[in-house]
Every structure is written in structure tokens, then in C-alpha cells.
Amino acid sequence: MRVLGIETSCDETGVAVYDSDRGLLAHALYSQMAVHSEYGGVVPELASRDHVRKILPLLTRVLHESGSSRQNIDGIAYTAGPGLVGALMVGGAVGRSLAYAWQVPAVGIHHMEGHLLAPMLEDNPPAFPFVALLVSGGHTQLVEVETIGRYKILGESVDDAAGEAFDKAAKMLDLDYPGGPQVAMLAERGDPSRFRFPRPMTDRPGLDFSFSGLKTFTLNTIAAHRGEDGLPDNQTMADIACAFQEAVVDTLVIKCRRALELTGLKTLVIAGGVSANSLLRQRLEEKLAKIGAGVFYARHEFCTDNGAMIAYAGCQRLLAGQRDDLAVRAIPRWPLTELETMEA
Amino acid sequence: MAAILALDTSTGSCSVALAYEQRIFEEHIDLPREHARRLLPMIDKLLRQTGLNVDQLDAIAFTCGPGSFTGLRIGFGVVQGLAYGAGIPVIPVSTLEVMAHKGARDHLGGNGRVMPALDARMGEWYWGLYEFRHGRASTLIPDRVDEPARIAGASPRKPDLGVGSGWLAPDAVDFSPGRLVADLEPDAMSLLDVALPRFTAGQARPVSDVELAYLRSEVAWKKRERVRRR
């Protein structure tokens, strides 16, 4: 089965073609990062407008590169939520109506299901069941994954998502949006022994996270070392970035390990934008090897939003027989636990 | 006769019309925020009534703005999917022109000047000025967005008829049209009236060449954002 996938839930327009026999055939992404960076975050109306402009050229490119046309596309998957409702509408309206014109089935995909299945696109995919750490600008969740569509939330952030904390720390350190990669780059030059930031909620049982306190701690540390221009010197900034990243990574690692111990599972999947963080990957591999568990993640370009993960998830659901009606689905808030389960 | 599908999602109501073999079929709902769920089923119903599929359409007409940003994008998104998928051209028509046409046809016998105006929020109107002779329109002032108080200065010629939600607050302008129909909304049947002659005149275009006419530009919008942020 060959499936076209469309992702427009936030500020990236992603289109891809996945074939259940031949794997990923083509994928293309247009990132609006440059549009939104001057605001320090995504402006929903501008995001929606840009999706409208970019979606047909991307479709043409991906169909061409994959050697596909209406004759051999068997279904269309689009991101139905969660996300920015206006942005979701664009991919949903185009995807659903294109499937109608081509007389093939359509399916609306949960964005985070796309992320947690993204490692399945790699050569050495994880096997069910596993624990997934979904970690991005909008989510920090530990999920027990029995199979596609059967998810149990083990823990989640009670306030900011980890990626959001990175973005906010970047702003305080006068870095550009999106902040995650910028903070990580600055942290490389930092001295990890100079500051020690707290590891929130690790001293009590449970798998929930809290990152808003780290934000305050960062702000106070910056204030305590402020120079004439209102910011600390460059080395101190790097030391703060380093301590911040260490604290976030350490917190995530502690909870992941705890989740594996609680469930008795030996496989961890990390997905979402923050799963591209090198220090997080390295620390998880080190620490989880000690308890005999393996870590799986997608290649860098599939950690952030993309069409490939939507095409893959859509293919699995279409193969299992799921079919949507003619409504364009756009669900801005949509708990992962409310997905349709699939019969084995 | 050509088979032309027309759809309008620019305001609170949502309508679809299909011209085929000298007949016109229509579906209409008046439920705001239901466009995304209902539009494709309405199109499917009309196609089933005529036994056509999307490939057999000759063109798709749609209101390309101004209007509700999200509404416009739902309509255009569906147009993009259908037209791209079936390889058929599209006919974008100004929402205000459709309203002006409907007003001139229903209230002026097809002759006179019509000023359509939609409430654009933030104290502004989307408006234009159209003149009709025997039902044929010419544009006197192309669609634009302004504070109503500035319209008199921008439009030396006054309308015989004002239509659309802007006129729910007629005191916002310091002149009064001959007549007012503030509850007039665009619809797919009136859109077809405007679009059919354009199709005959060879004015349908590839969907990839078409953009929505939001009128409120991104530049103006960006400035507002900056003020809010700092």
C-alpha cells in the first residue's frame, strides 16, 4: 500500500510518500522558521497562510520524486491534531479533498502518534511494546505503547514542556528561536561544574515533570551575574546554558529509567524535537545500557515535524482498515489516549 | 453546457452549487464553524444527484476573499485538493463582487451602483464599489480594507445600494446609500452567476496560479504583532 502523508499542524509544511513494501519513497519539508523567528515564536495566522502557499508545490515535488501519481497512491493521511487549528485545516482540507478526487481512502492522524512511530522509518526499528518519551515544544510525556493506537500515559509535564523550557531559556540568553539547538550549541562551550541547577520532581515518586522552576532558576542565575549591558559575560552565558541543559537531560533520563523499571519494559523510544538533542541521546544510551534497555530514535530530520511520520502512521491505520468519512478533521486538543485502537 | 462547481465558505454560512445541463443544484447550511465538517459531504451530495464525479467537472469557482481567514482557507483548501487532484482549472471570484452582484440582481433590477461591505473587525470594513448595467458589472473601486470613516474620501461616487455585514453599523460612514440590505450574504448560486460567463470567456486558471485575497496584508499584520509583543 502506498500512502501520501501531509503535515501542517504548526510551522512546517511536510509531505511524503510511504510504501508498505518499499519503505519511504520521498519526503519534502518547508520550514517557516525564518517567518516566525522575528517574533520569538509561531504566529498562527502567518503559519496558516504559508501552508496554503507551499502545499501544492510540495505535493508536486514529492509525487514526482517518488514516481507516484493518482494511479498508484492508495490512500492519503493528514495530521488531524493536535496543533494550531487554522494550520491543521489547511492540510486537512487539501488532504481530504484530494483523496475524494482520487477516490482513495483518507485518514486523520494524531500528530504525536506520528512522532512516536517515526523511529519505525529507520533500518533498525523498535518492536512493540515499548515506553516512549514524547518530548517537544508542546509535549513532555512518558507513554506506554502496547501497539499502534494503544497508549497509556505514564507521566507528563504539569507545566512547561521541555522544548518550551529550552525556548524560554534561549530567549533569556539572548539566543534565536527555536531555542533548543541554540542552547545546546552554546552549552558545548560551557563548564558543567560551575553551576548546578535543580532536577525538578526527581526526589519524589511518579513520572510527572515540571520545567517552569528551571526557567526561574535560569533567570535568577542570569540576574546574579549581570554585567553592564544587562547580560552576563559570554563564558558565564555558556556555563548557564550548560547547567540548564544538564538539568533538563538529567531529569528526563531519571524519569525514563524509572518508567522502564515500573513497566518492566526494555525498549525506550524517544521522539519529538528535543529527541534530536545529542546530550539526551548519549546519556540515555549510557544509563539505560546499565539496566539492559535499548534506546531508539528517528534520524534528526524526522525528530521535528515532517510528513514522513504521518505517511507511515497513516499507512498502518489504512492497512488495518480505518477509513474516515468526508469531514475534514481538525482537532486542536486531542489526548493521545482518545485515539481509535486498531484490531490486530 | 459545462459542468461548473461553485463553493462559498467566506462568511458564516456555507453553500455549494453545481451548474450542469441547464440546471442548477444547490446545498446551503447556516452553521458557523461547521464548514470543515460539512463542505465535502455537501459537494458529494450534489455530485451524486447529477451522477458526476470530480473528473467530469470543467471548472471549480470559489470566493477567494475577503472574508473569514479560516473560512476562506477551508474553501480554498478543498478547491486545491479537488482541482489539483482532477487536473481542472478554477475561477476565483471576489466575495464582495458576488455580494454586489446578488444585491444588484435582487434589489436594483441589474442596474446601479452597489457598495458591498463586510465587517473586517478591528474597526475596519472590507469594501469595494461596483456598477451594474443590465446585470454586467464594472469595478469602480477595487476591494480594499479601511476604517469606515475614510470611505467617503476614497469613494467620490455614492452607491444606490449598500449590502453586507459592514452596513449593520450604517452610522460608521458619513453618507447613506439609497438602500441598505445589511443581512445580504454571499452564496454559491450568485457566485455561479458571476463565474459562468468568465468560464465561457476562457478565464478559468490553473489552481497553482491562484492566491487568496485576504486584503489585510501580512505587513500590516506584522506591525500589530510587534506592538503587542514589546
Interface residues (C-beta under 8 A of the other chain):
Chain A: Y39 G40 V43 E45 L46 S48 R49 V52 R53 I55 L56 P57 L59 T60 R70 V85 G86 M89 V90 G91 G92 A93 V94 G95 R96 S97 L98 A99 Y100 A101 W102 Q103 D325 L326 A327 V328 R329 A330
Chain B: A36 R37 R38 L39 L40 P41 I43 D44 N53 V54 D55 F69 T70 R73 I74 F76 G77 V78 V79 Q80 G81 L82 Y84 G85 A86 V207 S208 E211 L212 Y214 E218 W221 K222 E225 R226 R229
